[in-house]
Amino acid sequence: MKNDYEVKLYMSERRKGLSQKVAAARAGMSERTARKYEQARKLPSELKRPHEWQTRSNPFEDDWPWVVAQLERDPALQAATLFALLCEKHPGRYRPTQDRTLRRHIARWRALHGPEQDVIFEQRHTPGERAESDFTHMEDLGVTIAGEPFPPLLYHFVLTYSNTEAASLCFSETFEALAEGIEKALWQIGGVPVHHRTDHLRAAVRQLRKEEQEDWTLRYQALMAHYGMQPTWNNTGVAHENGDVEQSHHRFKEAVDQALRVRGSRDFATRAAYDHFVQDLIHKRNQTRTARLTAEKVALRPLPATALAPCKELRVTVSRFSTISVVGNVYSVPSRLIGTSILLRIRAEHLEGYVGTTRVFELPRLIGKHHHRIDYHHIIWSLVRKPGAFAAYRYRDELFPTTTFRLAYDRLRSDGAKRADRDYVRILHLAASTSEAEVETALHIVLEAGKSPTFATVRDLVQVPTQVPAIEVPPLDLSAYDRLIPSRRDCV
């Protein structure tokens, strides 16, 4: 069967006055074939007839009414499920390879008689009109930091006209992560769209109490007001209403996966190295959208004078346990702050504590609820004076900085030392006042030697820093240099 191009070439040569034999040779067909198309005055595509007959018998003909009944009852049933049921009803009747045949029959039935499907309506985007954003999980990429799994969320921001994107790594779907991601994206792009569309707020805060949800919504509206954007939300559970960013999630994760494959490793030395890798990839992807972004930037509104730096502020008082309770989690703070009222600023990944206008501490934020973070540096100065409190301390397991410290304590207990708790607390105090790394090295040496890691043994191996002598700095006389500067009179 010749194609339309060959027949058109033959007809063109004939119109030039060439004979059938010469024109057919130039078109690459026999004279007999050329004569057939010339007499028919039709192209090969016009001579084709629809295939209305079966070339082989339908192996599912007897069971087809049952298959149709199942599909009419529940159109979502898959061909693989129905084929498995048929094989169970009629053992030996069907071969495993015939599941593809059933799949083709079901696909044809759905096209002719199946239910109507949801239509995705392609949208017309206007420069500077709208941005969409959402969170997406990244753990399926298998990224590790120093060998440890690193499965953070990604906050993804996309301008719907130019598809210019920005992203931020985060650990939880909190308001602070959303707000910091929006600010970072807007200042990176250099302008503000009219609308910002995100996931339905109640879907993002479904685990919060009613009053917390209201506070979340009010803070979000205040953020939108600061940048002059109109907030919109897609309906709960309808992801395709945020279609641009959902598609960008998929394509971006595919791009990250390919870049990781090219890199040859999914392990990064630090989180900063991984974040640099992600931001570099986004920069390269945005370079392909420069023309549309240039057109969109003209329509974007200017940024406000300053960033909002959104955070939640709380007033907390440090308990007599030298701890504070924040959003369902417990944190230790320096013991000198016991009884002090502290202004706490909660950000996406850390907490900042202020006494007046002075920042007195910064702590990593815990993800979730009912967790605790106790830093032995905060309480060891009191604990070393009350070592008996160590054995029953509620957060005792947090006072083992590394596995080596835990092994040392267990060895002290197994040796039957009467002062095991006191020895370990004094070792911990030594680590806080000198160097934790050096104390850990000393413990490792003692344990490998098979000795009991008593305080005296460890102290002898640790280099206690001596006081650095004060160096007197002589006063500097710069008058000699002043004489080298010409006076105004000399310059005239």
C-alpha positions in Angstrom: 0.0 0.0 0.0 1.4 3.3 -1.1 1.0 6.4 1.0 -0.5 9.7 0.0 2.8 11.5 -0.6 4.0 8.9 -3.2 0.7 9.1 -5.1 0.7 12.9 -5.0 4.3 12.9 -6.4 3.1 10.5 -9.2 0.2 12.8 -10.1 2.5 15.9 -10.1 4.9 14.1 -12.6 1.9 13.2 -14.8 0.8 16.8 -14.9 4.2 17.7 -16.2 3.4 15.6 -19.3 5.5 12.5 -18.4 4.3 9.0 -19.3 2.9 6.6 -16.7 6.0 4.5 -16.8 8.4 7.4 -16.1 6.2 9.1 -13.5 5.7 5.8 -11.7 9.4 5.2 -11.6 10.0 8.6 -10.1 7.4 8.1 -7.5 8.8 4.6 -6.6 5.9 2.4 -7.6 5.0 0.0 -10.4 3.2 1.2 -13.5 0.3 -1.1 -12.7 -0.1 0.4 -9.2 0.2 3.9 -10.6 -2.6 3.1 -13.2 -4.8 2.0 -10.3 -4.6 5.2 -8.4 -4.9 7.3 -11.6 -8.1 5.6 -12.6 -9.6 5.8 -9.1 -8.7 9.5 -8.8 -8.3 9.0 -5.0 -5.5 8.9 -2.5 -4.6 5.8 -0.6 -6.2 7.3 2.6 -9.4 7.8 0.7 -9.5 4.2 -0.5 -9.3 2.7 3.0 -12.4 1.1 4.4 -13.1 0.8 8.1 -12.2 -2.6 9.6 -15.7 -3.9 10.6 -15.0 -7.7 10.8 -13.3 -9.8 13.4 -10.1 -11.6 12.4 -10.4 -14.0 15.4 -13.1 -15.2 17.7 -13.8 -13.4 21.0 -12.6 -15.7 23.9 -14.8 -13.8 26.3 -18.0 -14.0 24.3 -19.7 -16.4 26.7 -18.8 -14.3 29.8 -19.2 -10.9 28.2 -22.7 -10.2 29.5 -21.4 -10.9 33.1 -18.5 -8.5 32.5 -20.8 -5.7 31.2 -23.1 -6.2 34.2 -20.2 -5.7 36.6 -19.0 -2.6 34.7 -22.5 -1.1 34.8 -22.7 -1.8 38.5 -19.4 -0.2 39.2 -17.6 1.5 36.3 -14.4 1.9 38.4 -13.7 -1.9 38.3 -10.4 -2.6 36.6 -9.8 -5.1 33.8 -7.2 -7.0 36.0 -9.8 -7.4 38.8 -12.5 -8.8 36.4 -10.0 -11.1 34.7 -9.0 -12.5 38.1 -12.6 -13.1 39.0 -13.2 -14.9 35.6 -10.2 -17.2 36.2 -11.5 -17.9 39.7 -15.0 -18.8 38.3 -13.8 -20.8 35.4 -10.4 -22.5 36.2 -8.4 -23.4 33.1 -10.6 -21.5 30.6 -8.4 -18.5 30.2 -4.6 -18.1 29.7 -2.7 -15.5 31.7 -1.8 -13.6 28.5 -5.5 -13.0 27.7 -5.9 -10.3 30.3 -4.7 -7.8 27.6 -7.5 -8.9 25.3 -10.0 -8.3 28.0 -8.5 -4.9 28.7 -9.0 -3.9 25.0 -12.6 -5.1 25.0 -13.3 -3.2 28.2 -11.7 0.0 26.9 -13.8 -0.2 23.7 -17.0 -0.8 25.8 -16.2 2.2 28.0 -15.6 4.4 24.9 -19.0 3.4 23.4 -21.2 2.8 26.4 -19.3 3.9 29.5 -20.3 6.8 31.9 -19.4 10.4 31.2 -16.0 11.4 32.7 -14.9 14.6 34.4 -13.5 17.2 31.9 -10.5 19.3 32.8 -11.1 22.7 31.4 -8.0 24.4 30.0 -7.7 27.9 31.4 -6.6 31.1 29.7 -3.9 32.7 31.9 -3.3 36.4 32.0 0.2 37.9 32.9 0.4 38.8 36.6 -3.0 37.6 37.4 -2.5 34.5 39.6 0.0 32.4 41.5 -0.7 28.9 42.9 1.2 27.2 45.7 1.0 24.0 47.7 3.1 21.5 49.7 4.3 18.2 48.2 6.2 15.3 49.7 9.7 14.4 48.5 10.5 11.2 50.4 10.0 9.0 47.4 13.2 10.5 45.9 15.3 8.7 48.5 17.5 11.7 49.3 19.8 11.3 52.3 21.9 13.7 54.4 25.2 12.2 55.6 23.6 8.8 55.1 20.4 9.5 57.0 17.0 9.7 55.3 15.9 13.2 54.7 12.2 13.3 53.8 11.1 17.0 54.1 8.2 18.6 52.4 8.6 21.1 49.5 6.7 24.3 49.4 6.1 25.0 45.7 5.1 28.4 44.3 4.2 28.8 40.6 3.1 31.8 38.5 0.4 30.3 36.2 1.1 32.5 33.1 4.9 32.0 32.8 5.2 28.8 35.0 8.1 30.5 36.8 8.5 28.6 40.1 10.1 29.0 43.5 10.5 26.4 46.2 11.5 26.0 49.9 12.3 22.9 51.9 10.3 22.6 55.1 9.5 19.9 57.6 5.8 20.4 58.2 2.7 22.0 56.7 2.5 24.9 59.1 1.4 28.5 58.6 5.0 29.7 59.2 6.3 27.4 56.5 3.6 28.6 54.1 4.1 32.3 54.9 7.9 32.1 54.7 7.6 30.2 51.4 5.3 32.9 49.9 7.6 35.7 51.0 10.7 34.0 49.7 9.0 33.3 46.3 7.6 36.9 45.9 10.9 38.6 46.7 12.8 36.1 44.5 10.5 36.8 41.6 10.4 40.5 42.2 6.7 41.3 42.1 3.2 40.4 43.4 0.4 38.8 41.4 -3.3 39.8 41.9 -4.5 36.4 43.2 -2.9 33.7 45.3 -4.5 30.2 45.2 -3.6 27.5 47.6 -5.1 24.3 49.1 -8.2 24.8 51.1 -7.2 26.2 54.5 -9.3 23.7 56.5 -7.5 20.9 54.7 -4.2 22.3 55.8 -5.3 22.9 59.5 -7.7 20.0 60.0 -5.7 18.8 63.1 -6.1 22.1 64.9 -8.7 23.2 67.3 -11.5 25.6 66.2 -9.9 28.6 67.8 -6.5 27.7 66.3 -8.1 27.3 62.8 -9.6 30.8 63.1 -6.2 32.2 64.2 -4.5 30.5 61.2 -7.1 32.0 58.8 -6.8 35.5 60.2 -3.0 35.4 60.0 -3.2 34.1 56.4 -5.5 37.0 55.5 -3.2 39.5 57.1 -0.3 38.1 55.1 -2.3 38.5 51.9 -3.3 42.0 52.9 0.3 43.0 53.5 1.2 42.0 49.9 -2.1 43.2 48.4 -3.0 39.7 47.0 -6.5 38.3 46.9 -6.6 34.8 48.5 -8.6 32.0 46.8 -8.9 28.3 47.7 -9.8 25.2 45.9 -12.5 23.0 47.3 -11.5 20.4 49.9 -10.3 17.2 48.3 -10.3 18.5 44.7 -6.6 18.7 43.9 -7.0 19.4 40.2 -8.5 22.9 41.0 -4.9 23.8 41.8 -3.9 22.2 38.5 -0.9 24.3 37.5 1.0 23.7 40.7 -0.1 20.1 40.9 1.4 19.5 37.4 4.5 21.5 38.4 4.9 19.2 41.4 5.0 16.1 39.2 7.3 17.7 36.6 9.6 19.2 39.2 10.0 15.9 41.1 10.8 14.2 37.8 13.5 16.8 37.1 15.0 16.4 40.6 15.0 12.6 40.1 16.8 13.0 36.7 19.3 15.5 38.1 20.0 13.1 41.0 20.6 10.3 38.5 23.0 12.4 36.5 24.8 13.4 39.8 25.3 9.7 40.5 24.4 10.0 44.2 21.4 10.9 46.3 23.4 11.6 49.4 24.4 15.1 50.4 26.9 16.2 53.1 24.6 18.8 54.6 21.1 20.1 54.2 22.5 23.4 52.9 24.2 21.4 50.1 20.9 19.7 49.2 19.0 23.1 49.3 21.7 24.6 47.0 21.2 21.6 44.6 17.4 22.3 44.5 17.7 26.0 44.1 20.2 25.6 41.3 17.8 23.2 39.5 15.0 25.7 39.8 17.2 28.5 38.4 18.0 26.4 35.4 14.3 25.5 34.8 13.3 29.2 35.1 15.8 30.2 32.5 13.7 28.4 29.9 10.8 30.7 30.8 12.6 34.1 30.6 10.5 35.5 27.7 7.1 34.8 29.4 8.5 36.0 32.8 9.6 39.2 31.2 6.1 39.8 29.9 4.6 38.8 33.3 6.9 41.1 35.3 5.4 44.1 33.6 2.0 43.1 34.9 3.2 42.2 38.5 2.6 44.8 41.2 5.5 46.1 43.1 6.6 44.6 46.4 6.0 46.4 49.7 8.7 48.4 51.3 9.7 45.6 53.6 9.1 41.9 54.1 6.7 40.9 56.8 8.8 38.1 58.3 5.7 36.4 59.6 5.9 34.5 62.9 3.6 33.7 65.8 4.4 35.5 69.0 3.6 34.0 72.4 4.4 35.1 76.0 5.6 32.2 78.1 7.2 32.0 81.5 10.1 29.6 82.1 9.1 26.9 84.6 11.1 25.9 87.7 12.1 22.9 85.6 14.0 25.2 83.2 11.5 24.3 80.5 8.9 26.0 78.4 5.8 24.4 76.7 5.2 25.5 73.1 2.4 24.2 70.8 2.3 20.9 72.7 6.1 20.3 72.9 8.6 20.9 75.7 11.9 22.6 75.3 14.7 23.3 77.9 16.2 26.8 78.1 19.1 28.2 80.1 18.4 27.9 83.8 19.1 31.5 84.5 15.8 32.3 82.8 13.7 30.4 85.4 10.7 32.5 86.4 11.3 35.0 83.5 8.5 36.0 81.2 9.8 35.5 77.6 8.5 36.8 74.3 8.6 33.7 72.0 8.6 34.0 68.2 7.7 30.8 66.5 9.1 30.4 63.0 8.9 27.6 60.5 12.0 25.7 61.8 13.1 27.5 64.9 12.0 29.4 68.0 13.4 32.7 69.2 13.2 33.8 72.8 13.5 37.5 73.8 13.8 39.3 77.1 12.9 42.8 76.2 14.6 43.4 72.9 17.5 41.0 73.5 17.4 37.6 72.0 18.5 35.1 74.7 18.1 31.8 72.8 17.3 30.2 69.5 16.0 26.6 69.4 15.2 24.1 66.6 11.5 23.7 66.3 10.0 20.2 67.0 7.7 18.8 64.4 4.3 17.4 65.7 3.1 17.3 69.3 4.0 15.6 72.6 7.7 15.7 71.9 10.5 17.2 73.9 14.0 18.6 73.4 16.3 18.8 76.5 19.8 20.3 76.1 22.1 19.2 78.9 24.0 22.4 78.7 20.9 24.2 80.1 20.6 22.2 83.3 23.9 20.5 84.0 25.1 23.3 86.3 22.3 22.5 88.7 22.4 18.8 88.2 26.0 18.5 89.1 25.1 19.9 92.6 22.1 17.5 92.8 23.4 14.3 91.1 20.9 12.1 93.0 18.1 13.7 90.8 19.6 12.1 87.6 18.4 8.5 88.2 14.6 9.4 88.2 14.8 12.5 85.9 11.8 12.5 83.6 14.0 13.4 80.6 17.0 11.3 81.6 17.4 9.7 78.1 17.9 13.2 76.6 21.1 13.6 78.8 23.1 11.1 76.6 24.5 13.3 73.8 25.9 10.3 71.9 25.8 6.5 72.1 29.3 6.6 73.7 28.0 8.5 76.7 25.1 6.0 77.0 27.6 3.1 76.9 29.8 4.7 79.5 26.8 5.1 81.9 25.7 1.5 81.3 29.3 0.4 82.1 29.3 2.4 85.3 26.0 0.7 86.4 27.2 -2.8 85.4 30.4 -2.4 87.4 28.2 -1.8 90.4 29.7 1.5 91.2 27.8 3.1 94.1 28.4 6.5 92.6 27.5 5.7 89.0 25.0 8.6 88.7 27.4 11.1 90.3 30.3 10.0 88.2 28.3 10.3 85.0 26.8 13.7 85.9 30.3 15.0 86.6 31.5 13.6 83.2 28.6 15.4 81.6 29.6 18.6 83.4 33.1 18.1 82.2 31.8 17.9 78.6 29.8 21.1 79.0 32.7 23.1 80.5 35.4 21.8 78.2 34.8 19.9 74.9 32.1 17.3 74.3 34.2 15.8 71.5 37.3 15.4 73.7 35.2 13.9 76.5 33.6 11.4 74.0 37.1 10.5 72.7 38.3 9.9 76.3 35.3 7.7 77.0 35.9 5.7 73.9 39.6 5.1 74.9 38.6 4.0 78.4 35.8 1.7 77.2 38.1 0.1 74.5 40.7 -0.5 77.2 38.1 -2.4 79.3 38.3 0.0 82.2 35.5 1.6 84.2 34.9 5.2 82.9 35.0 6.9 86.2 35.1 10.7 86.4 38.7 10.7 87.5 39.8 8.4 84.7 38.1 10.5 82.1 39.3 13.8 83.5 42.9 12.7 83.3 42.5 12.1 79.6 40.8 15.4 78.8 42.9 18.5 78.1 41.4 21.2 80.3 41.9 24.5 78.6 44.1 26.9 80.5 43.2 30.6 80.8 44.4 32.6 77.8 46.9 35.3 79.0 45.8 38.8 78.4 47.8 40.6 75.7 48.2 44.3 76.1 47.6 46.2 72.9 49.8 49.4 72.7 48.0 52.6 71.8 48.4 53.6 68.2 49.5 57.1 67.3 48.3 58.0 63.8 49.5 61.6 63.8 52.5 60.7 61.7 50.1 59.7 58.9 48.2 63.0 59.2 51.3 64.9 58.2 51.4 63.0 55.0 48.0 64.4 53.9 48.5 67.7 52.0 46.7 70.7 53.5 44.2 72.7 51.5 46.7 75.5 51.1 49.2 73.2 49.5 46.6 72.1 47.0 45.8 75.6 45.7 
